[in-house]
Amino acid sequence: MNRKTLIAGLVFAGLILATVLLLRSPEKGARPAQGPARPIAKLTADSFDTLEVTKGGKDVTTLKKEGETYKIVKPVSYPADKDAAKLAFEALTKIEFGNIVSDQKSRQSEFELGAADGLRVKVMKGETVVADLRIGKTTNQMTMVRLEGKDEVWSASGFFKYQFDKDTTGWRDKSIAAFDEKDAERLQITAKNGSKIVLSKPAPRDAGPAPEWQVVESSVKVEPFDKTVASGVANQLATWKANDFADSAKAEETGLDSPELTVTVSLKNGKQQTVLVGKKKGDEDVYVKSADSPQVFLVKKYNLDRINKHPIEFRDKTICNLKSDELTEVAVTHDKNSFTLAKQGGSWKATKPASFSADDSKVTGITGAFAEFKGQGFAEDNSPKVTGLGKPSATIVAKSSVKGHGCLLKVGSETSDKSGYYVQVDSQPDIFIAQKWSVDRVLVKLDDLKKK
């Protein structure tokens, strides 16, 4: 081997070594963790019992675990949301650290770990701080973490920022009522206007079908009885949570000193839970509270709808129930969009308007609308002025091959919230409220029904 070849080989080997060292060397501000190093010792369930969570640099909430329960001790003394608190405490024991992503202070905000706006979680055993963490954003299933007072940003797995990112209101328990639904044996709903319904469910037997709700007492006739409404009330009450707190609301604002509705559930252990429903706050919120607690909550109207039931709403709300295979004709009178569909042999044809051809796919949607067609409630005011049924906007006639099974429906005006229509069946005195979509699938426009 001549001298030039030897020198070239040595230079080439040196370049390879330099390249390897360069590739293994991190960029400035981004270096890997050395071996199994961790910024803190592994947390175990018995190594801490308190969390101090600071959100946005100012909202500080202190949570404490006592046995299997969790409570807020600062800034208020109040039960913590058990599911949220349990998730946070357990998540800390699952942290596994990866690499140091950066040690540049200028990049902390990029990882949502800035001192002013980052989420800070102080982990304590009593008053002793076990770990003081800043928890940042999650990228590729890795959450960014920084120790308070340190610049190194670590990647970590096993937990996420959202599990801790709550203000004090978010940590508070919003339960209005809580029980095991299968333990409910009796329901009583009493309104301020004097209406009342009492329901009971027999104790389950070892064999046979599960017991169903029955009417014990009602201020109005509720036959035929819709037992699914009672089940819905019990189901909602069992895990009913508020949307917000109304800590400073006065009795004259809430109306809870003379509630609009009182709902009491009796349980098989002899205990009772009673919920009071008060006045509205604005258009969407309603004041509620448990009878045995001073805490006042706010719930959204939609949150209340399954509980805010008056006796008449326990009646069966079937408007029409005709299976598509028994239908023989559907006639809709609706101004310029009137039409008649008739079954001829095994197919449907439009007999009105004359020379009109209907799209088969649209016909299927119409003929399938009459099976289990139910309303969502009854009108509180049956007057023609409110319902628009003095002069119906549409009339729907569905004929059946089964004698006595036809339906005659009169459609009135829209409800005030535009979500439904007032519907009258034949000349019955009670007026249904039907969901808008359930009626509109029959009141189609001729242009939409026409075969293209």
Rosetta blueprint (number, residue, H / E / L):
1 M L
2 N L
3 R H
4 K H
5 T H
6 L H
7 I H
8 A H
9 G H
10 L H
11 V H
12 F H
13 A H
14 G H
15 L H
16 I H
17 L H
18 A H
19 T H
20 V H
21 L H
22 L H
23 L H
24 R H
25 S L
26 P L
27 E L
28 K L
29 G L
30 A L
31 R L
32 P L
33 A L
34 Q L
35 G L
36 P L
37 A L
38 R L
39 P L
40 I L
41 A L
42 K L
43 L L
44 T L
45 A L
46 D L
47 S L
48 F L
49 D L
50 T E
51 L E
52 E E
53 V E
54 T E
55 K E
56 G L
57 G L
58 K L
59 D E
60 V E
61 T E
62 T E
63 L E
64 K E
65 K E
66 E E
67 G L
68 E L
69 T E
70 Y E
71 K E
72 I E
73 V E
74 K E
75 P L
76 V L
77 S L
78 Y E
79 P E
80 A E
81 D L
82 K H
83 D H
84 A H
85 A H
86 K H
87 L H
88 A H
89 F H
90 E H
91 A H
92 L H
93 T L
94 K L
95 I L
96 E E
97 F E
98 G E
99 N E
100 I E
101 V E
102 S E
103 D L
104 Q L
105 K H
106 S H
107 R H
108 Q L
109 S H
110 E H
111 F H
112 E L
113 L L
114 G L
115 A L
116 A L
117 D L
118 G L
119 L E
120 R E
121 V E
122 K E
123 V E
124 M E
125 K E
126 G L
127 E L
128 T E
129 V E
130 V E
131 A E
132 D E
133 L E
134 R E
135 I E
136 G E
137 K E
138 T E
139 T E
140 N L
141 Q L
142 M E
143 T E
144 M E
145 V E
146 R E
147 L E
148 E L
149 G L
150 K L
151 D L
152 E L
153 V E
154 W E
155 S E
156 A E
157 S E
158 G L
159 F L
160 F L
161 K H
162 Y H
163 Q H
164 F L
165 D L
166 K L
167 D L
168 T H
169 T H
170 G H
171 W H
172 R E
173 D L
174 K L
175 S E
176 I L
177 A L
178 A L
179 F L
180 D L
181 E H
182 K H
183 D H
184 A E
185 E E
186 R E
187 L E
188 Q E
189 I E
190 T E
191 A E
192 K L
193 N L
194 G L
195 S L
196 K E
197 I E
198 V E
199 L E
200 S E
201 K L
202 P L
203 A L
204 P L
205 R L
206 D L
207 A L
208 G L
209 P L
210 A L
211 P L
212 E L
213 W L
214 Q E
215 V E
216 V E
217 E E
218 S E
219 S L
220 V L
221 K L
222 V L
223 E L
224 P L
225 F E
226 D L
227 K H
228 T H
229 V H
230 A H
231 S H
232 G H
233 V H
234 A H
235 N H
236 Q H
237 L H
238 A H
239 T L
240 W L
241 K E
242 A L
243 N L
244 D E
245 F E
246 A L
247 D L
248 S L
249 A L
250 K L
251 A H
252 E H
253 E H
254 T H
255 G L
256 L L
257 D L
258 S L
259 P L
260 E L
261 L E
262 T E
263 V E
264 T E
265 V E
266 S E
267 L E
268 K L
269 N L
270 G L
271 K L
272 Q E
273 Q E
274 T E
275 V E
276 L E
277 V E
278 G E
279 K E
280 K E
281 K E
282 G L
283 D L
284 E L
285 D E
286 V E
287 Y E
288 V E
289 K E
290 S E
291 A L
292 D L
293 S L
294 P L
295 Q L
296 V E
297 F E
298 L E
299 V E
300 K E
301 K H
302 Y H
303 N H
304 L H
305 D L
306 R L
307 I L
308 N L
309 K L
310 H L
311 P H
312 I H
313 E H
314 F H
315 R E
316 D L
317 K L
318 T E
319 I E
320 C E
321 N L
322 L L
323 K L
324 S H
325 D H
326 E H
327 L E
328 T E
329 E E
330 V E
331 A E
332 V E
333 T E
334 H L
335 D H
336 K H
337 N H
338 S L
339 F E
340 T E
341 L E
342 A E
343 K E
344 Q E
345 G L
346 G L
347 S E
348 W E
349 K E
350 A E
351 T E
352 K E
353 P L
354 A L
355 S L
356 F L
357 S L
358 A E
359 D L
360 D H
361 S H
362 K H
363 V H
364 T H
365 G H
366 I H
367 T H
368 G H
369 A H
370 F H
371 A L
372 E L
373 F E
374 K E
375 G L
376 Q L
377 G E
378 F E
379 A L
380 E L
381 D L
382 N L
383 S L
384 P H
385 K H
386 V H
387 T H
388 G L
389 L L
390 G L
391 K L
392 P L
393 S L
394 A E
395 T E
396 I E
397 V E
398 A E
399 K E
400 S E
401 S L
402 V L
403 K L
404 G L
405 H L
406 G L
407 C E
408 L E
409 L E
410 K E
411 V E
412 G E
413 S E
414 E E
415 T L
416 S L
417 D L
418 K L
419 S L
420 G E
421 Y E
422 Y E
423 V E
424 Q E
425 V E
426 D L
427 S L
428 Q L
429 P L
430 D L
431 I L
432 F E
433 I E
434 A E
435 Q E
436 K H
437 W H
438 S H
439 V H
440 D H
441 R L
442 V L
443 L L
444 V L
445 K L
446 L H
447 D H
448 D H
449 L H
450 K E
451 K L
452 K L
